[in-house]
Amino acid sequence: MMQSQQVIKEDDDGPPPGWQPIPTPLPPPLHPLPSGFAQMVCGSCRRLLSYPQGAKHVKCSCCQTVNIVLEADQVGQVKCGSCAVLLMYPYGASQVRCSSCQFVTEIGENNKRPPWSVQQNKPTPPKTGC
């Protein structure tokens, strides 16, 4: 035999008079970056790396992996063809392997996104012919 429960609905007129929310300040960053430095995540061990802006390669002090630094206009994005995780890859690559499910997604006109810099409305820097 089922017991019935009576639901009592109270009128909710909001908070009591004089009530104000207490603003919660954001904590300061753990390690503020010195000017002229940037950050990236190691492609192997996923640690956060700091490096001087303009560097082309960054060696992880934890796992010793040499990471290639890509500027925003050099990064493409595509969703994994298997698990739909958003993947970032060197712009112009023909395929990318998902770090979550290991599926290899072919990069084509049907699934290619514009470079990250274009999505952020930042102009692509002019190419210099040296």
FISEVEX-533167 format. One record per atom (N, C-alpha, C, CB): x, y, z; residue in three letters. Coordinates in steps of 0.2 Angstrom, whole numbers, plus 2048, in hexadecimal, padded with zeros to 3 digits. Last residue first. Glycine has a CB too. Layout:
REM FISEVEX-533167
XYZALA
...
END
This chain:
REM FISEVEX-533167
9328B571BCYS
9398B671CCYS
93D8B1719CYS
93A8B6724CYS
9248BC719GLY
9288B8715GLY
92F8B9716GLY
9268BA70DGLY
9178BB725THR
91D8BF723THR
9218BA71FTHR
9218C1729THR
9068BD726LYS
90C8B8725LYS
9118BC722LYS
90A8B2720LYS
8FD8C6732PRO
8FF8C572BPRO
9068C172BPRO
9018CC729PRO
8F28BD73EPRO
8F88C273DPRO
8FB8C1735PRO
8FE8C0742PRO
8E18BF73DTHR
8E78BA73CTHR
8ED8BE73BTHR
8E58B5737THR
8D88C874APRO
8DB8C7743PRO
8E18C2743PRO
8DD8CE741PRO
8CC8C0754LYS
8D38C3754LYS
8D58C374DLYS
8D78C0759LYS
8C08BA757ASN
8C08C1754ASN
8C78C4754ASN
8BA8C5756ASN
8C08AE75BGLN
8C18B3761GLN
8C18BA75EGLN
8C78B2765GLN
8C18A774FGLN
8BB8A6754GLN
8BB8AB759GLN
8BB89F757GLN
8CD8AA74BVAL
8C88AD747VAL
8C18AC74CVAL
8C78A9741VAL
8D58A3754SER
8D68AA754SER
8D08AD750SER
8DC8AC751SER
8D2896751TRP
8D0899758TRP
8D08A0758TRP
8D489675DTRP
8CD894740PRO
8D2894745PRO
8CF89774BPRO
8D9898743PRO
8BD88C73DPRO
8C289173BPRO
8C7891741PRO
8BF89873APRO
8BC87A73BARG
8BA88073EARG
8BF88573CARG
8B9880746ARG
8B786C731LYS
8BC871733LYS
8B9877736LYS
8C087272DLYS
8AE86372CASN
8AE864733ASN
8B3869736ASN
8AF85D736ASN
8AE86471EASN
8A8863721ASN
8A8864729ASN
8A585C720ASN
8BB86471AGLU
8B786B719GLU
8B186A71DGLU
8B686C712GLU
8C485A726GLY
8C185C720GLY
8BD862720GLY
8BD85671DGLY
8CD85072FILE
8CB85772FILE
8CA858728ILE
8D185B731ILE
8C8841737GLU
8CB844731GLU
8C984B731GLU
8C984072BGLU
8CC83B747THR
8C883F743THR
8CB84273DTHR
8C4844748THR
8CF82C74FVAL
8D283174BVAL
8CD834746VAL
8D882D746VAL
8CD829761PHE
8CA82975APHE
8CE82E755PHE
8C282A75APHE
8D082976EGLN
8D6827769GLN
8D3827762GLN
8D882076BGLN
8C982F778CYS
8C7828775CYS
8CB826770CYS
8C0829772CYS
8D183A77CSER
8CC837780SER
8CB83077ESER
8C583B781SER
8D8840772SER
8DC83E778SER
8D783A77DSER
8DF84477BSER
8D683C761CYS
8D383E767CYS
8D783C76DCYS
8CB83C767CYS
8E0842754ARG
8DE83C758ARG
8DC83F75FARG
8E483775AARG
8DD849744VAL
8DF84A74BVAL
8DC84474FVAL
8DC85174EVAL
8E284E734GLN
8DE849738GLN
8E184B73FGLN
8DF842737GLN
8E985772DSER
8E4853729SER
8E084F72ESER
8E784F724SER
8EC868732ALA
8ED861733ALA
8E785D72FALA
8ED85F73AALA
8E8875732GLY
8EB87372CGLY
8EC86B72CGLY
8F187672AGLY
8ED879742TYR
8E987B73DTYR
8EC879736TYR
8E888373CTYR
8F086D74EPRO
8F387274APRO
8EF873744PRO
8FB870748PRO
8E186C758TYR
8E6869754TYR
8EA86E750TYR
8E386374FTYR
8D4867764MET
8D886D761MET
8DE86975EMET
8DB872766MET
8C4861766LEU
8CB860765LEU
8CE866762LEU
8CD859761LEU
8B785D770LEU
8BA86276BLEU
8C186276CLEU
8B786A76ELEU
8AF84D76FVAL
8B3852772VAL
8B685776EVAL
8B984E776VAL
8A7844768ALA
8A584B767ALA
8A984F76CALA
89E84B769ALA
8AB836766CYS
8A883876DCYS
8A684076DCYS
8AD837772CYS
8AE835758SER
8AB83075CSER
8A8832762SER
8B182B75ESER
8B3840752GLY
8AE83D74EGLY
8AB837752GLY
8B183A748GLY
8B684F75CCYS
8B784875BCYS
8B2844757CYS
8B9844761CYS
8B585F754LYS
8B285A759LYS
8B4853757LYS
8AA85B759LYS
8C286A752VAL
8BE86574FVAL
8BB861754VAL
8C1861749VAL
8CD87874EGLN
8C9874753GLN
8C487074FGLN
8C5879757GLN
8DE87E74DGLY
8D787C74AGLY
8D387874FGLY
8D8878743GLY
8EA88B74FVAL
8E6885752VAL
8DF88474FVAL
8E5887759VAL
8F089674BGLN
8F3890748GLN
8EF88A74BGLN
8FA88F74AGLN
8EB8A1751ASP
8EA8A074AASP
8EC89A747ASP
8ED8A6746ASP
8F189F75EALA
8EA89F75DALA
8E889E756ALA
8E68A5760ALA
90089675DGLU
8FC89C75EGLU
8F589B75CGLU
9008A275AGLU
907888765LEU
90388A75FLEU
900891761LEU
8FE88575DLEU
915880769VAL
91188676BVAL
90E888765VAL
91588C76EVAL
91886F76DILE
918874767ILE
91387A769ILE
916872760ILE
92186877AASN
91B86A777ASN
91C86F772ASN
91686C77DASN
92A85B77FVAL
92B86177BVAL
925863778VAL
931861776VAL
92A85378ETHR
927853788THR
92885A785THR
91F852788THR
92E85179CGLN
933853797GLN
930853790GLN
93884E797GLN
9258517A6CYS
92684B7A2CYS
92B84C79DCYS
91F84979FCYS
92885E7ADCYS
9268587B0CYS
9278517ACCYS
91E8587B2CYS
92C8687A5SER
9318667AASER
92E8607AESER
93186C7AFSER
92A868794CYS
92686779ACYS
92B86479FCYS
92086279ACYS
92F874789LYS
93186D78CLYS
92E86D793LYS
93886C78CLYS
92887C77BVAL
92987C782VAL
92A875785VAL
92287F786VAL
92B88576CHIS
92B87F770HIS
92C880777HIS
93187A76DHIS
92B893769LYS
92888E764LYS
927887767LYS
92D88D75ELYS
9278A2772ALA
92B89B772ALA
92789776DALA
92B898779ALA
91F8AD773GLY
9238AC76DGLY
9278A676DGLY
9288B276DGLY
9208AE785GLN
91D8AF77FGLN
9218B0779GLN
9188B677FGLN
9288A278FPRO
9288A978CPRO
9248A9785PRO
92F8AA78BPRO
91C898798TYR
921898794TYR
9228A0791TYR
92189378ETYR
91588B7A3SER
9168927A1SER
91C89379DSER
9168977A8SER
90987E7A2LEU
9108807A1LEU
9108887A0LEU
91387D79BLEU
9008727ABLEU
9008797A9LEU
90787C7A8LEU
8FC87E7ADLEU
9008617A6ARG
9018667ABARG
90186D7A7ARG
9088657AEARG
8FD85679EARG
8F885B79FARG
8F98607A4ARG
8F28577A1ARG
90784E799CYS
90584D7A0CYS
8FF8517A2CYS
90B84D7A4CYS
90685178ASER
90784B78DSER
90484A794SER
90E84978DSER
90485E787GLY
90085A783GLY
901852786GLY
90285A77CGLY
90286A794CYS
907865791CYS
90286078DCYS
90B862796CYS
8FA87A790VAL
8FA873793VAL
8FE86E790VAL
8F2871794VAL
90188A792MET
8FE88578EMET
8FE87E792MET
902884787MET
90489C793GLN
903895796GLN
900890791GLN
8FE89679CGLN
9108A9793ALA
90A8A6791ALA
90989F794ALA
9098A6789ALA
9188B9797PHE
9178B2797PHE
9108AF795PHE
9198AF79EPHE
9188C6797GLY
91C8C3792GLY
91C8BC792GLY
9238C6793GLY
9178C87A9SER
9168CB7A2SER
91B8C879DSER
9168D37A2SER
9148BA7B2PRO
9188C07B1PRO
9168C27AAPRO
91F8BF7B2PRO
9048B47B8LEU
90A8B37B3LEU
90D8BA7B3LEU
9078B27ACLEU
9018AF7C9PRO
9008B47C3PRO
9068B37BFPRO
8FF8BB7C6PRO
8FC8A17CFHIS
9028A37CDHIS
9018A87C7HIS
90789D7CBHIS
8EE8A17D3LEU
8F389E7D7LEU
8FA8A17D6LEU
8F38977D6LEU
8E48B07D3PRO
8E78AB7D0PRO
8ED8A87D4PRO
8EA8AD7C9PRO
8D98B37E1PRO
8DE8B57DDPRO
8E18B07D9PRO
8E48B97E1PRO
8C88AF7E1PRO
8CE8AE7E4PRO
8D48B17DFPRO
8D08A77E6PRO
8BB8BB7E0LEU
8BE8B67DDLEU
8C58B57E0LEU
8BF8B77D5LEU
8AF8BE7EEPRO
8B58C07EAPRO
8B88BA7E6PRO
8BA8C47EDPRO
89F8BE7EFTHR
8A48B97F0THR
8AA8BC7EBTHR
8A28B27EETHR
8938C87F7PRO
8978C77F1PRO
89D8C37F3PRO
89A8CE7EEPRO
8858C37FEILE
88C8C4800ILE
8908C37FAILE
88E8C1806ILE
8758C97FBPRO
87A8C47FAPRO
8818C77FCPRO
87A8C27F3PRO
86A8D0808GLN
86E8D1802GLN
8738CC801GLN
8728D8802GLN
85B8D4810TRP
8608CE80ETRP
8648D1807TRP
85C8C880DTRP
8518DD812GLY
8588DE814GLY
85D8D9812GLY
8588DF81CGLY
8448D0814PRO
8468D7813PRO
84D8D9816PRO
8418DC816PRO
8488C080EPRO
8458C4813PRO
8488CC811PRO
8478C281APRO
8468BB7FCPRO
84A8BB803PRO
8478C0807PRO
8518BE801PRO
8368B57F6GLY
83D8B77F5GLY
8418B87FCGLY
83E8BE7F2GLY
82A8B07F9ASP
82A8B77F7ASP
8318B97F6ASP
8278BB7FCASP
8228A27F6ASP
8298A47F6ASP
8298AB7F4ASP
82E8A07F2ASP
8178987FFASP
81889E7FAASP
81F8A17FBASP
8138A47FCASP
8188877FFGLU
81888D802GLU
8198937FDGLU
81E88D808GLU
80F8787FELYS
81287E7FALYS
8128847FELYS
80F87E7F3LYS
810869803ILE
80E86F806ILE
812874802ILE
80F87080DILE
80B8597FFVAL
81085E7FDVAL
80D8657FFVAL
81285E7F6VAL
80884A807GLN
805851806GLN
80B856805GLN
80185380BGLN
80983A801GLN
80D83F804GLN
809846802GLN
814840802GLN
80282A803SER
802830800SER
806836804SER
7FB8327FESER
80981A803GLN
807820807GLN
807826803GLN
80C82080DGLN
80380B7FCMET
8078117FBMET
805816800MET
8078137F4MET
8047FA800MET
800800800MET
804806800MET
7FB800806MET
END
